[in-house]
Amino acid sequence: MLHIAMSATVMIGLVSMFLHWSAFGTRSAEQGVLRLHFAGDDTGREAVAGAIRKHCRSFQLAAARKGRADGPEELVYDVNLRDPSGADVLVRELSATLGVSGVALLPTARVGEA
């Protein structure tokens, strides 16, 4: 009986360590989701990344998809803004970039509601 109890204790400990190290169930620290449609070349892609880099402390491309072969690519970024009050500036700057349309920045709290 003692052998079973010790084995179970070791198994629970191993599972607990795995869940801790894999960051299971943790929430992202990102402040929002940036969505845009992009129909440009590599130069335009660098302009988009530069604008995001300028206004965001961190960002990660979460999804990219192309609806039609001749249509724009939809890009979705998880972003952490340097200054949350500068979100409008980021949206305007991206909207003015050649090949970019449909720019939307949603706060993380609103994303969960959708």
FIKEVEX-954279 format. One record per residue (C-alpha): residue in three letters; x, y, z; residue number from 1. Coordinates in nm, 4 decimals. Example, Ala and Ser with C-alpha at 12.3 -4.5 7.8 and 13.67 -1.06 7.14 Angstrom:
+------+----------+----------+----------+-----+
: type :        X :        Y :        Z : seq :
+------+----------+----------+----------+-----+
:  ALA :   1.2300 :  -0.4500 :   0.7800 :   1 :
:  SER :   1.3670 :  -0.1060 :   0.7140 :   2 :
+------+----------+----------+----------+-----+
//
This chain:
+------+----------+----------+----------+-----+
: type :        X :        Y :        Z : seq :
+------+----------+----------+----------+-----+
:  MET :   0.0000 :   0.0000 :   0.0000 :   1 :
:  LEU :   0.2877 :   0.2340 :   0.0793 :   2 :
:  HIS :   0.4334 :   0.1632 :  -0.2652 :   3 :
:  ILE :   0.1128 :   0.2821 :  -0.4364 :   4 :
:  ALA :   0.0977 :   0.5995 :  -0.2265 :   5 :
:  MET :   0.4605 :   0.6853 :  -0.3038 :   6 :
:  SER :   0.4126 :   0.6176 :  -0.6747 :   7 :
:  ALA :   0.1030 :   0.8386 :  -0.6829 :   8 :
:  THR :   0.2882 :   1.1172 :  -0.4998 :   9 :
:  VAL :   0.5755 :   1.1035 :  -0.7504 :  10 :
:  MET :   0.3315 :   1.1074 :  -1.0456 :  11 :
:  ILE :   0.1428 :   1.4070 :  -0.9076 :  12 :
:  GLY :   0.4718 :   1.5880 :  -0.8522 :  13 :
:  LEU :   0.5889 :   1.5180 :  -1.2086 :  14 :
:  VAL :   0.2595 :   1.6349 :  -1.3571 :  15 :
:  SER :   0.2723 :   1.9509 :  -1.1446 :  16 :
:  MET :   0.6263 :   2.0293 :  -1.2601 :  17 :
:  PHE :   0.5299 :   1.9710 :  -1.6241 :  18 :
:  LEU :   0.2314 :   2.2063 :  -1.5967 :  19 :
:  HIS :   0.4496 :   2.4697 :  -1.4305 :  20 :
:  TRP :   0.7302 :   2.4514 :  -1.6891 :  21 :
:  SER :   0.4947 :   2.4390 :  -1.9880 :  22 :
:  ALA :   0.3118 :   2.7542 :  -1.8653 :  23 :
:  PHE :  -0.0157 :   2.5682 :  -1.8973 :  24 :
:  GLY :  -0.3165 :   2.7925 :  -1.8387 :  25 :
:  THR :  -0.1241 :   3.1207 :  -1.8215 :  26 :
:  ARG :  -0.2696 :   3.4303 :  -1.9776 :  27 :
:  SER :  -0.0920 :   3.6364 :  -2.2368 :  28 :
:  ALA :   0.0353 :   3.9765 :  -2.1299 :  29 :
:  GLU :  -0.0505 :   4.1244 :  -2.4697 :  30 :
:  GLN :  -0.2778 :   4.4293 :  -2.4642 :  31 :
:  GLY :  -0.4593 :   4.3789 :  -2.7887 :  32 :
:  VAL :  -0.5002 :   4.2266 :  -3.1307 :  33 :
:  LEU :  -0.4081 :   4.4143 :  -3.4470 :  34 :
:  ARG :  -0.5789 :   4.2978 :  -3.7677 :  35 :
:  LEU :  -0.5064 :   4.4264 :  -4.1154 :  36 :
:  HIS :  -0.5264 :   4.3330 :  -4.4816 :  37 :
:  PHE :  -0.1987 :   4.3494 :  -4.6719 :  38 :
:  ALA :  -0.1595 :   4.3423 :  -5.0495 :  39 :
:  GLY :   0.1954 :   4.4640 :  -5.0968 :  40 :
:  ASP :   0.5491 :   4.3471 :  -5.1533 :  41 :
:  ASP :   0.8411 :   4.2868 :  -4.9171 :  42 :
:  THR :   0.9114 :   4.6610 :  -4.8916 :  43 :
:  GLY :   0.5547 :   4.7202 :  -4.7732 :  44 :
:  ARG :   0.5838 :   4.4298 :  -4.5318 :  45 :
:  GLU :   0.8947 :   4.5925 :  -4.3808 :  46 :
:  ALA :   0.7061 :   4.9239 :  -4.3526 :  47 :
:  VAL :   0.4265 :   4.7464 :  -4.1630 :  48 :
:  ALA :   0.6743 :   4.5736 :  -3.9302 :  49 :
:  GLY :   0.8581 :   4.9047 :  -3.8762 :  50 :
:  ALA :   0.5387 :   5.0875 :  -3.7792 :  51 :
:  ILE :   0.4389 :   4.8108 :  -3.5404 :  52 :
:  ARG :   0.7891 :   4.7983 :  -3.3921 :  53 :
:  LYS :   0.7832 :   5.1763 :  -3.3431 :  54 :
:  HIS :   0.4575 :   5.1764 :  -3.1447 :  55 :
:  CYS :   0.4708 :   4.8374 :  -2.9708 :  56 :
:  ARG :   0.6907 :   4.7094 :  -2.6910 :  57 :
:  SER :   0.6362 :   4.3561 :  -2.8218 :  58 :
:  PHE :   0.4374 :   4.1951 :  -3.0990 :  59 :
:  GLN :   0.3913 :   3.8530 :  -3.2498 :  60 :
:  LEU :   0.2283 :   3.7430 :  -3.5721 :  61 :
:  ALA :  -0.0578 :   3.5244 :  -3.4503 :  62 :
:  ALA :  -0.2136 :   3.4357 :  -3.7863 :  63 :
:  ALA :  -0.1732 :   3.4999 :  -4.1563 :  64 :
:  ARG :  -0.4082 :   3.3805 :  -4.4252 :  65 :
:  LYS :  -0.4978 :   3.4553 :  -4.7817 :  66 :
:  GLY :  -0.8655 :   3.4327 :  -4.8707 :  67 :
:  ARG :  -0.8278 :   3.4313 :  -5.2492 :  68 :
:  ALA :  -0.5241 :   3.3827 :  -5.4694 :  69 :
:  ASP :  -0.5497 :   3.7410 :  -5.5999 :  70 :
:  GLY :  -0.6797 :   3.8943 :  -5.2755 :  71 :
:  PRO :  -0.5024 :   4.0602 :  -4.9843 :  72 :
:  GLU :  -0.3411 :   3.8650 :  -4.7035 :  73 :
:  GLU :  -0.5038 :   3.8992 :  -4.3621 :  74 :
:  LEU :  -0.2488 :   3.9467 :  -4.0841 :  75 :
:  VAL :  -0.3305 :   3.9214 :  -3.7123 :  76 :
:  TYR :  -0.0779 :   4.0355 :  -3.4514 :  77 :
:  ASP :  -0.0826 :   4.0116 :  -3.0725 :  78 :
:  VAL :   0.0556 :   4.3483 :  -2.9596 :  79 :
:  ASN :   0.1751 :   4.5156 :  -2.6411 :  80 :
:  LEU :   0.1700 :   4.8924 :  -2.6991 :  81 :
:  ARG :   0.4411 :   5.1221 :  -2.5667 :  82 :
:  ASP :   0.1765 :   5.3870 :  -2.4939 :  83 :
:  PRO :  -0.1883 :   5.2713 :  -2.4878 :  84 :
:  SER :  -0.3056 :   5.6241 :  -2.5696 :  85 :
:  GLY :  -0.1075 :   5.6047 :  -2.8962 :  86 :
:  ALA :  -0.3220 :   5.3288 :  -3.0448 :  87 :
:  ASP :  -0.4936 :   5.5714 :  -3.2839 :  88 :
:  VAL :  -0.1559 :   5.6885 :  -3.4136 :  89 :
:  LEU :  -0.0561 :   5.3295 :  -3.4918 :  90 :
:  VAL :  -0.3832 :   5.2648 :  -3.6761 :  91 :
:  ARG :  -0.3503 :   5.5874 :  -3.8780 :  92 :
:  GLU :   0.0140 :   5.5175 :  -3.9645 :  93 :
:  LEU :  -0.0647 :   5.1654 :  -4.0817 :  94 :
:  SER :  -0.3696 :   5.2839 :  -4.2779 :  95 :
:  ALA :  -0.1474 :   5.5321 :  -4.4627 :  96 :
:  THR :   0.0968 :   5.2561 :  -4.5624 :  97 :
:  LEU :   0.0756 :   5.1486 :  -4.9264 :  98 :
:  GLY :  -0.0959 :   4.8104 :  -4.9644 :  99 :
:  VAL :  -0.2562 :   4.8127 :  -4.6179 : 100 :
:  SER :  -0.6318 :   4.8302 :  -4.5602 : 101 :
:  GLY :  -0.8886 :   4.7334 :  -4.2998 : 102 :
:  VAL :  -0.6721 :   4.8137 :  -3.9971 : 103 :
:  ALA :  -0.8369 :   4.7373 :  -3.6626 : 104 :
:  LEU :  -0.6865 :   4.7340 :  -3.3139 : 105 :
:  LEU :  -0.8955 :   4.5567 :  -3.0520 : 106 :
:  PRO :  -0.8107 :   4.5609 :  -2.6816 : 107 :
:  THR :  -0.7653 :   4.2128 :  -2.5321 : 108 :
:  ALA :  -1.0698 :   4.2565 :  -2.3077 : 109 :
:  ARG :  -1.2865 :   4.3125 :  -2.6165 : 110 :
:  VAL :  -1.1416 :   4.0159 :  -2.8051 : 111 :
:  GLY :  -1.2781 :   3.7739 :  -2.5464 : 112 :
:  GLU :  -1.6254 :   3.9205 :  -2.5910 : 113 :
:  ALA :  -1.6391 :   3.8584 :  -2.9661 : 114 :
+------+----------+----------+----------+-----+
//
